[in-house]
Amino acid sequence: MTTLDITRTNDAIDRLMDVTANPRHRFLLTAYHRHRYLEIGGRYEEIFAPEMTVETPVYHFNYAGISARLEGQEQVKGLYDMWAQTHQSIFYVEEEQIAVADNFIASIATARQQMLGQALIANGVEVDEPDAYYLYTARTQMIWPYDDRGRMIGEDVWETDADQAEIVKLDAADVLTTQEAARLLAPFIKPLPDFDEYVLGASASGAV
């Protein structure tokens, strides 16, 4: 199979940052970039810093056989923790297009998630080996809403054509651990700037 590079997952965000001048939009893109790499690397606790995420986030999923609504940090952290412990936090994103507005980011992409066979089976997806890892590839759409201080309110994630998903069993050598992902992504995880200084300060100075 084609070698996938976890460090290229946020390439579309970087490209959009290069042509985005609006300070608020840049702040949201920085938060989006940071969130995705923290999640993939299993550092999910950092996502829930009060300057990044609201107190009661709400997630909606319709993806890989999952149809769920998660409300509150406890439920969302439970999902992230399970993914991190089982090396299912590994995502690769390709052919992504991103749009940013004052209170949301939208994404259309081909997403690939490393998933355990038993998880897929539990979600009603047929695979042969419960203990093997698979790469689940699907065309996805996402909207992430943000509040007026640039804090993520939640995620809406859906798979547009579930019947066209590709599921490929991974060789053991191709399985990436959460710990290895964290090591590879650490140099790319940027600190979140201070909202008041970065956004409000820029507005006060007349920057656009």
C-alpha positions in Angstrom: 0.0 0.0 0.0 1.0 3.6 -0.4 3.0 4.9 2.5 0.9 7.5 4.4 2.6 10.4 6.1 0.9 11.4 9.4 2.8 14.8 9.3 1.0 15.8 6.1 -2.5 15.5 7.6 -2.9 19.3 8.1 -1.4 20.4 4.8 -4.7 22.0 3.7 -4.9 24.0 6.8 -1.3 25.3 6.2 -2.2 26.2 2.7 -5.3 28.2 3.8 -3.2 29.9 6.5 -0.8 31.2 3.8 -3.6 33.2 2.1 -5.7 34.2 5.2 -5.2 37.6 6.7 -8.2 38.0 9.0 -6.9 37.6 12.5 -10.0 35.8 13.8 -10.0 33.3 10.9 -6.3 32.7 11.5 -6.9 32.0 15.2 -9.6 29.5 14.3 -7.3 27.7 11.8 -4.5 27.6 14.4 -6.9 26.1 16.9 -8.2 23.6 14.3 -4.6 22.6 13.4 -3.6 22.1 17.0 -6.8 20.2 17.9 -6.3 17.6 15.1 -2.7 16.8 15.9 -3.4 16.7 19.6 -6.2 14.2 19.0 -4.1 12.0 16.6 -1.2 12.0 19.1 -3.4 10.9 22.0 -2.9 14.3 23.8 -6.6 14.8 24.0 -6.7 16.3 27.5 -5.0 19.4 26.1 -7.9 19.9 23.7 -10.1 20.7 26.6 -8.1 23.7 27.9 -10.7 26.4 28.6 -9.2 28.7 25.9 -9.7 25.9 23.2 -13.1 24.2 23.9 -16.4 25.2 25.6 -17.4 23.6 28.8 -20.1 21.4 27.2 -19.1 20.4 23.7 -21.5 18.5 21.5 -20.4 16.1 18.8 -22.5 14.4 16.1 -21.1 11.5 14.2 -22.4 9.5 11.2 -19.2 7.7 10.1 -17.8 4.2 9.9 -21.0 2.7 11.1 -21.2 5.1 14.0 -24.3 7.2 14.4 -24.0 9.0 17.7 -24.4 12.2 19.7 -21.9 12.9 22.4 -22.6 15.7 24.9 -20.1 17.0 27.5 -16.4 16.6 28.1 -16.8 13.3 29.9 -18.4 11.6 26.9 -16.1 13.1 24.3 -13.0 12.4 26.4 -14.2 8.8 26.8 -14.1 8.4 23.0 -10.7 10.1 22.6 -9.3 8.0 25.4 -10.5 4.7 23.9 -9.1 5.7 20.5 -5.7 6.7 22.0 -5.5 3.5 24.1 -6.3 1.2 21.1 -4.3 3.2 18.4 -7.5 4.2 16.6 -6.7 7.9 17.0 -4.6 7.7 13.8 -6.2 9.7 11.0 -4.8 10.6 7.6 -6.5 13.4 5.5 -6.1 13.8 1.8 -7.7 15.9 -1.0 -9.0 18.3 1.7 -10.7 21.6 1.0 -11.3 23.9 4.0 -13.4 27.0 4.4 -13.2 29.3 7.5 -15.8 31.9 8.7 -16.2 33.9 11.8 -17.8 31.1 13.8 -17.1 27.8 12.0 -14.7 25.8 9.9 -16.0 23.5 7.2 -14.0 20.6 5.6 -14.5 18.2 2.7 -11.9 15.5 2.5 -10.9 11.9 2.0 -10.3 10.6 5.5 -8.5 7.5 6.5 -8.8 6.1 10.0 -6.8 3.2 11.5 -9.5 1.0 13.1 -9.6 -2.3 14.9 -11.6 -5.0 13.3 -13.6 -5.6 16.5 -14.6 -1.9 16.5 -15.8 -2.1 12.9 -17.7 -5.3 13.6 -19.4 -3.7 16.6 -20.4 -0.8 14.3 -22.0 -3.2 11.8 -19.1 -3.1 9.3 -18.1 -6.5 8.0 -14.4 -7.5 8.3 -12.7 -10.9 8.6 -10.3 -10.5 11.6 -11.5 -8.8 14.9 -7.9 -8.5 16.2 -6.4 -7.0 13.0 -6.1 -3.3 12.2 -7.8 -1.9 9.1 -7.6 1.4 7.2 -11.1 2.7 6.8 -11.2 5.3 3.9 -14.3 7.4 3.2 -15.2 10.8 1.8 -16.3 12.9 4.7 -17.7 16.4 5.5 -17.2 18.2 8.7 -18.4 21.4 10.3 -16.8 22.6 13.5 -18.6 25.5 15.2 -16.8 28.0 17.4 -18.0 30.6 19.9 -17.2 34.3 19.8 -13.9 33.7 21.6 -12.8 31.1 19.2 -13.5 28.1 21.4 -14.7 25.0 19.7 -18.4 24.2 20.4 -18.3 20.7 18.9 -18.0 18.7 15.7 -20.4 17.5 13.1 -18.9 14.7 11.1 -20.6 12.6 8.4 -19.6 10.2 5.7 -21.3 11.1 2.4 -21.3 7.6 0.8 -20.9 4.8 3.2 -21.4 2.2 0.5 -18.3 3.5 -1.2 -16.0 3.2 1.8 -12.8 1.3 1.3 -11.6 -1.1 4.0 -8.0 -2.5 3.8 -6.4 -4.8 6.3 -3.1 -3.4 7.5 0.1 -5.4 7.8 1.5 -5.3 11.3 4.4 -3.2 10.1 2.1 -0.6 8.7 0.2 -0.1 12.0 1.1 3.3 13.6 0.9 3.5 17.4 -0.5 6.5 19.2 2.8 7.0 20.9 4.7 7.0 17.6 2.2 9.5 16.1 2.7 11.7 19.1 6.5 11.7 18.6 6.2 12.5 14.9 3.6 15.3 15.4 5.2 17.0 18.4 7.3 19.4 16.3 4.1 20.5 14.4 1.9 21.2 17.4 1.8 24.9 17.8 0.8 26.8 20.9 -2.5 28.6 20.8 -2.0 32.4 20.8 -3.8 34.6 23.4 -7.2 35.4 21.9 -7.4 38.9 23.2 -3.9 39.8 21.9 -4.1 38.0 18.6 -7.7 38.8 17.6 -8.9 41.8 19.6 -5.5 43.4 19.6 -5.3 43.2 15.9 -8.8 44.6 15.5 -7.9 47.5 17.7 -4.8 48.3 15.7 -6.8 48.3 12.4 -5.4 45.0 11.1 -7.8 42.9 8.9 
